[in-house]
Amino acid sequence: MKFILPALLLILSFTALAGQKTALPVESFASLKAFSQLKLSPNGENLAFVRNVNGELVLMVYDRKKKDFTPIIRSDNHTIFFDWYTWANDEVLLLGARYIKREFGGPKYSSTRMYAYNIKEKENVRLAIKPNSSRDERQPQFGDQVISFLPERKDTILVQGDYDIANTPAVYELNLNTFRKKKVQRARSKVTSWIADRQGNVRIAMKMDEDQFEYILYIEDRAKRKTLFSFSAFSKESVSILGFDKNPNIIYYTALKDGRDALYKMDLTTNKNELLFSDENYDFDGSIFYSSLTNNVAGFTHSQLEDGVRYWDEDLNKLHTSLRSVLPSEKFDLDIIDTSHDQRQYVIYLTGDESAGTYMLGNRDSGELVVFANAYPDIDSTVYTDKKHISYKARDGLTIEGYLSLPVGYKAGDKLPTIVFPHGGPMARDYAGFDYWTALLTYNGYAVLQPNFRGSSGYGHDFMMASVQGFGKEMQDDLQDAALWLVDEGIADKDKICIGGASYGGYAALMAVVKHPETFKCAASFAGVTDLEYIVSKARYFTNKEIVRKQFGTDDDELEKYSPVNFAKQINRPVLLVHGSDDNIVSVYHSQEMEDELSDEDKEVTYIELEDGDHYLSHQPYRIKTLQAFLDFFDKHLKD
């Protein structure tokens, strides 16, 4: 294969030289990606992508033969959020939009719609699926749930939606020419989702009854139905079905092996299970993916593999091997993010010390591989280095892993102002790779540690279950232990450590200055939880209320004991609170009440409310404003 590799190296070198001239503003890190979500049409003739134009996201299509760009739709991610898009076939693009609603005085919640655009007809974007008023159908809360793109049928997809009964979806075929829907599977009591095989047959129903789940091999003849898996929330029996093989009697799923999630497959005709992959140190945290050429499962992803992927498909494995021969693994992590239907054209995404995100287009027939765009054009190896994997011992001897980010040019022995930055979730985890929070902070001279404290996902079931009714307890202590480890390593100045985070990370930051003020000099929270009693109380509005009660408990004394809002009087460290008014994951009430309590006690608190802002800082001006506020806050209390 002939690769035009010098183009990549030239661009990276040029960017590196440019980056040395002037200091980068917050916008260089906090802006949404300049380019994102590159996707080839199945025939490879068109490339769709999202372009950031001064904070506005524009979905565009590039005709590769005519070299012509067409803007399709734009959004500033403020009151309406552009969540996803995909090619349904060579002509039709489908996209999902989200907006925030409130009814009957209850909490705010997300609602979604699906839209379509035909690149041949070039008409306006239209609503792809909607209720039929003549049949008294209702508008589903989630109107963009595709369950199959029906690989063998060009103009039809399968969608699910609760048009008849709230929270009880049926399945419909949606014609992409007429946009008429036809019901192919009736809604069933307590079935919250459906899974179709690769041929488009609805085969598996997932039932939810309070905190109990059941996967059922669904057949209209009730006597022939059978339960595949049954489990309660947070139990060791929990299973997740990932999808069908091309063989409609084979499914892939995850379940525990020796306390960690592993990848299995099952033959539905015999109920025989086969272990396909397990990692003795980590949970399997990936998914399966398919070959567009054969419709077979082509392999799986897992974060701990080289490039995070293992290919079963010989053709894709050959492509990956060829790319690795010219793109050295010590410089780049490589991800083949899309291919044409025949797998002869492709898109890759490179990250690592040499790039915060570079998109390249390849053609296997011509042998060309060229740079298309950089996700963060101002950021290169002169201002950013990838995270370093570390581990430390908690006070009870448990090993905690995490990721340490240091400024470019850091020399061993230098003591730095330091931020401990716990992730959200808390049943989530941090990984290596670029993120705008840590990149901005390290560029401005901070050491940043992101600990995967107990309660995080990825390290086995028992480790993750520490977060169930564990807020403010040992998982909180792990964060102080992270700070103390940095001091012992000679990286952190013990008098210049703050803590910050978003969502659960915001909670942990606030709880840190309640529980460990001797270690943390200030706390910054974006969209942080402050009142556990409020969460449990408001869960009654939602279908997952029993899961919430199981996760947090219902003992009011315990909930009060570990809610930062109740400790304003004893907090003696500066606090920054930032929250979006339309956050439907963690209500803005949490930060409003925290600010009110701290102000009543005459404590040092700064509060910023982002009008119509969501939980994810999707709106670019709000992302910039928030990161600037965090940086100014940390500079004031750690550098002045």
N, C-alpha and C positions, 0 to 999 in steps of 0.2 A: 504493500500500500504506500502511496505517496501522500505524505502529510505536509501541509504548509505550516509547520511548527514555528518557523521564525516570526511569523506574523504575531503569534501570541507573545513570544519573548520580547519582541520589539515594543508591543503595546505596554507590557508590564514595565519594561525599562523606561519608556517615555513617561509613564505615569509616576514612576518612582522619582525621576528627576524633577517633574513638575511639583510633586508633593513636598520637595525640600525648600521651595521658595518662600511660602507664607504659611502661617499657622492656619489650621483648618477650623472652620466654625462648627458649632454644634450641628448645623444643618447637614454637614457632610456625613455624619453618623446617624442622625435621627430622622432624616428624610426616608420615606418609603423607597423601596428599590427603584432605581432608574428604569430597569427592565425586569420583568418577571413573567413566570408562567408561559414559557415558550412551548408551543404545541404545533406539530405538523398535522395538516389534513391527512387523512388516510392515504391519498394518492401522492402526497409529498409536494403537490404543486403550490400549496399555500402555507404560510407560516402565520399563526396567530400569536399575539403576545400582548402583555399589559405594559403600557408606557406611562411613566410618571411625568406629567407636564405641570410643573409648578404646584405639585400637591394634588392635582387632579389625575385620577387613574383613567386612562383611555385604552379600551380594548381595540386593537388594530389588527388588520389582516394585510399581510404582505404577499402579493402575487409574485412568485419567484421568477416567472418567465418574463412578465411585463415590467418587473421591478417597480411595482406600483403599490403604494400604501393607502389603505382605506380605513378611516376611523369608524368604529361601529357604535360604541356607547361610552359615555363618560360618567364618572361619579367622583365626588370629593370625599366619600366615606364619612359623611357627617350625619345626615338624617336618614339617608339610604346607603346601605353598605354593599359594595360589590364583592361577593364572597368567592365565587368560583365560575369557571366556564370550561367547556370541552367541545370537541368536534363530535357531533352525533353521526355524521357521515361527511362526504366530501363537500357538501354544500351548506349544511346546517350547523350553526353554532348554538349551543345551549348555554345559558348562564343563570346563576342563582344570585338573587338580591335579598338582603335582610333589612328589616326595619324594626323599630321598637314600638310596642303597644302597651296600653294599660286599659283594663276594663273593670267596671264595678268597684273602683276604689282599691283594687288589689295591687300587688307589686308589678313592676314592668316586666315584660317578657319579649322574646324575639319572635318575629313572624317572617316567613320567607315566601318568595314567589320565584317561578322559573319563567324565563323569557327565551325567545328564539330569534335568530337572524339568518336569513338565507343569502349567501354571498352572490348567488346568481341573480336573484330577483332584486336585490339591493333596495328592498323596502325598509320601512322603519322596524325597529325591534318590536316584537309583539309578545303579549302574554301567551305562553305555550300551553298552559292548561288551566282551566277555571271551572267553577261549579256550573251545573246546568240548572238554571232557575226553574225551568218547566218541571223538573223532577224534585224540586225543593231541596236541592243539595246545598250544603253549607260550605263556607270557605275554610279549608284546613289551616291550622296554624303554620304547618310546614308544607309548603306547596312546591318544593323543589327536590323531592326524594326519588331519585332514579334508582331502581334496583337491578336493572339490566339494560345494556345497550344492544342486546340481541345481535351478537357478532355475525350471524348468518342471515340477518334481515336488515337491509340497508335503511329503510324508511320507517322503522317502528322501534320504539323503546318501551320498557315496562316501568311504570311509576306506581308509587303507593301514596294514598292520601285518605284522610278520614272525612270524606264528603258526605257520608250518611250519618255516622255516629261518632261523636267526639272521642278522640284518643283511641279509636278502633279503625285502623285503615283497611281499605280494600285495595286490590291491585288492578291496574288498568293498562291496556295497550294504548299507546298514544301514537297516532299517525302523524309523522313529521311533515306531510304535505298538506293535510287538511286540518291538523291539530284537533281532531276529534278523538275522544277517548272512548274505549269500550271496556266494560268491566269483565275481567277474566277470573277474578277470585273475590268472593264476597268477604265482607268484614266478619270477623269472628270474635266472640267475647274474650276480652283480655289479651288478644293477640296484638302486640304493638309493632311488629315488623315481620316482613316476609323475605325469604331468600329463594331466588330462582336458579335453576341450573343453567349451563352454558347454551342449552337449546331453547331457553326461554320458558321452561315449565316451572310454575311456582311449586316448590317442593317442601320447603321447611317453614314452619311458623314458630315465632318466638313469643311465648306468653309471659306476661308479668302480672303477678298478683301480690301487691304490696312489696315485700322484699324477696319474693320467691320467683325464680325464673325457670322456664322449661323450653327446650327445643323439641319440636314435634315433627316427625316425618309425616307430612300432611297429605291425606288422601280423602276424597269426598266421602267414601265409604267409611263411616266412623269406626267400624269394627276392625279395619285394616290399619288404622293409624297406630303409630308407636312413638313412645318417648325416647329420644336419643340421649338427652342429658337433662338433668334436673338438679338445681342447686339454689342456695340462698345467697344473698349479697354478702360479699367479703369472705365467703367460705372457701375451704381448700378444694371443694368440688367444682369451683367456678370454671366455666369453659367459654371459649369464644370461637364461633365458626367463622372461618376466613373466606370460604367459597368452595365451589365445585371444581372438580377436574373436568376435562373434556368428556371423559367417561361420566355419564350422569349418575352413576352409582358410587362415585368416590367423592368424599368431602375432605377438606383440610380444616384443622382446628388446633387451638392451643389449649393445653391443660397442664397441670403440675406434674413434674417428674422430680422426685427427691427435693421437693419444696420450691422448685423453680419452674416457671413456664417453659414448655417445650412445644415443638411443632410435630403434629401427628396427622395421619390420614386414616380414614375409616371406609371400609366397604359396606355400603348400606344394605347389601343383599345378605351379608354374612355377619355383620356387626364386628368384623375383625379389625383391630386397630394396629397401626404400624408407626413406631417412632421414627421420624425422619431427621430430626435435629434437636440437640439439646446442648446447652452450654453449662458446664459444671459451676461456673462462677457467677453467671448472670441469667436473668430471665430472657427468654426469646422475646424480642420486642419489635419484631418486624411484621411483614405480611407476605403473602404470595403475590405473584404477578404473572401475566399471561403473554404468550407470543401472539402478536397480531397476525402473524403469518400462518401459524398452525392451530391457534385457539387452545393449545395445551398450556398447562402451567409451566412457565419458563424458568422458575426459580423462586427464591425468597430473599428478603432483606433481613438483616440483623446488624445492629450497630457495632458489634464487636468483630465482625468480619472485615477483611481488607476491602476497602471501598464500600463496606456495609452491604455486600450482596454476594450471593452464590447463584450461579447460572446452571440450570439443568438443560436448557436449550442450547444445542451445539452451535447454532448459528450466532446467537447473541454472545455466547462465551468466546467464540472466535473473534467477534468484534471487540469485546472487552480486552482480550489478550493483545490484539493488534494496537489498540489505543495505549495500553500500558507499556508497549515497547517503545513508544515515542514520548509519552508523558510520564516522567519519572515519579514514582510513588513518594519519594522523599520530598517532593516539591508540591504535589497536588493530590487531593482526594478527588476522585473521578466518579461522576454519576451519569449514566445514560438515562436521561429523563424522558425521552420520547423517540419513536421511530415511525417511519411510514409503514403502511400495511405490509409491504414486501421486505421491510427491514433493511433496505438498501440505503436509505437516507435516515439521518438521526440528529438528535440534539444532545449535547453533553453539557454538564455544569461542573466547573472546577472550583474548588476552595482549598484553603491551606495558607501557609505562611506567605506564599507568593501571590495569593489572590483572595479577596473577600467574597468573590463570586463572579466567574466569567462564563458566559454562554458561548458555545461554539457549535457550528453547523458542519456536518460531515456528509460526504457522498462516497459510498463504497465503490461505485462504478468508476467515478473519475479519480478517486483517491484523494480528494481534497478535504481538508479540515481547516476551517477558517473561523476567526473570532467574529461573533455577531455583536456582542454588547457586554458591558460590565454592569453588574448589579449595583455596585457602589463605586462609581468612577473615581472618587477622590481618595479612596483608601487602598493602600498597597503596603509592601513590606517595610517601607520607611516609617510608617506610622502604626503598624499593627503586626503583631505576631500571634500565632494560634495559641490556644490554651494548653497548659501543661497538666497532665493527669497526676494527681497526688493522692496520698492517703494519710490518715492520722488516727490515733487512738482516742476514743472518747474516755471519759472518766471511769466508766465501768469496764473498760478493756475492749469494747466493740470497735472494729475497724470501720472507719467512715472514709469513703472516697469523695473526691471532688475535683474541681478544675481551678487552677491558679493562672491568672493573667497578670503579666508584668509589662511595664513600659518597654518600648524598643530601646535597646542599649543598656538595660538594667545590668548593674555589676553586683556580683555576690558581695554581701556585707553591707550594701546600702540599705538603710532603714527608711521605709516609705510610709506616707499616710495610707491608710488601708480601709477598704470597704469589704465587709462580709455581706454577700448578696444571695440570700436563700431564694430558691425557685418557688413558683406558685404550685397549686395543686391541692393538698401536698402530695397526692398519689401521682407524682410525675417525677422527672429527674432532669438534671442538666447534662449536656454532652459537650464534647470538644466542638470546635467550629465557631464561626463568626456569630456574634450577636451584638446588636448596637449598643446595649447598655454597657457591657464590659469594655468594648472597643473605645467608646468615648472616655470612660473613666481612666483607662490605662494610658490613653493618649495624653490625658491631662495630669499624668504623674502618679496615679494611684495603683497600688496593688489591689487586685480584686480576687476574692476567693468565693467560689460557688460550691458549697458543700452539698453532697447528696446525703443529707441527714437521715436518720432512721425515720421511717414513714414514707420515704421515697420509693418509687417503683424501680424495677430493674434488678433488685438484689435479693429476690426471693419473697415468698408469701409472708413469712413471719416478720421479716424486716419491714415490709410495707404496712402490715397490720398494726405497727406501732403508732400509726396515725389515727386509727380508730379510737376515738375518745382519748387521744393522746396529745391534743393541742396544749401547749404550754408546759409539757412535762419533759421526759427525757429527750424528745426530739428538739425541744428548745435548748436544753443544755448542750446538745451537740454543736450548736452555733457558737456558744461561748468557748467550747473546747477548740473549735476551728480557729478562733481569734488567738487563743493562747498558744496554739501550735505555731501560728505565724510569728508570734513574738519569740518563741523558743528557736525557731529557724533563723532568726536574725533578719527577717524580712519586714515585719511590722514594728513601728514605734508604738510601744504600749500605751502611750498617752495620745495617740492619734489614730484611733480606730472608731469608725462609725458602722452602722448597719442600715441596709436599705433593701427594698424588695417590692414586688407587686403581687396582689391577690393574697394567697397564703403568705407569700414572702413579706407583704406589707404587715400582716398580722404578726409574723415572727419578729419583724423589726420593732414594732411597738411593744411587744411582750418582752423583748430583750432589754429595753430601758426600764421596764417594770422589775424584771427579775435579776438582771445583771448590769446595773448602771455603773458599777466599778470598772467594767470592761469597755462598754460602748459609750462614746461621748455624744452621740446624737443618733436619731432614727428618722428615716425617710420612708414613707409609705405611699405607694400608688394603689388605689382600689383595694385597700386592706380591710380585712374583717376586724371588727373591734368588739362585737357583741354576739357571743355564741347563743345566748338565750333568744335573741331576735331571729337568728337563722332557724332555730328549731320551731319557734312560734310561727313564722311565715311559711314554713314548709307545708302547712295545712292546705295551702292554695294549689299544691302541685301533686301530680300522681306519684312522685317519688318520695312522698313524705315519710314513709316507713324506713326507707333507706337513710334519709337524713337523720331520723331519730336514732337509728342504729349506729350511724357514724359518730354522732356527737353525744348521744345519751340524752336522757330526759331529767336528770337530777339537776334541779335549778341551782342548788348550792354549788355543785361542781362547775356548771356552766358559768356562773357568776365569778367563781374563783379564778377562772382562766380567761376572762374577758378583759382586755386592756382598758375598755371604757370605764370600768369600775375602779381604776387605780390612778386617776388623774392627779389626785392629791399627792401621791408619793413619787410621781414622775418628776425628776429634777434635771432632765436632759432636754435640749432643744428637739422639737418634733416638726417635721414637714408632712403635711397631708395633701394629697392630690387625688381627685376623684371625678369621674364623668357622671353628669346628672342622669344620663340614660343607661347607666350600667345595670344590665339585667342579670348579671351573675352575682355580683356583690353590690347590694343596694347602696346608693350614695348616703343613705341614712347612717351607715357605719362611720363614715368620716365626719359627717355633720355633727353627730352626737359626740364624737371624740373631741372635735374642735370646741364644741360648746362646753364640755366638762373641763377641758384644759384651760379655756379662757376664764371660766368661773373661778378656777383656782389660781388665776393670774400666772399661768405657766407660759413658757416661751414656745409658741406654736404659730406656724404659718399654714394657712389653708387656701387651697386653690381649687375651685370647682369649674369643671369644663362643661359648658352648656351643650347638651345633647351628645356629650362624649360617651363612648362605649367602654367596655372592659378591656379592649385590646389595643387602645391607642391607634385605632384604624385611621383616624383623621390626621393627616400629616401636621398641620399647624399645632394640634394638641400634643402630638408626639414630641415635636421640637420644644414646645413650651414646657412640657413635663421634664424632659431631659435637661433643659437649661436650668430649671428650678432645682433639680437634684444636684447638678454640678455646682451651682451657686451656693446651695445649702452646705454641701460637703466642703467646698473651698472656704466658706466663712468659718466653719467650726473645726477644720483640720489644718488649714494653711495660714489663717490670719494670726 
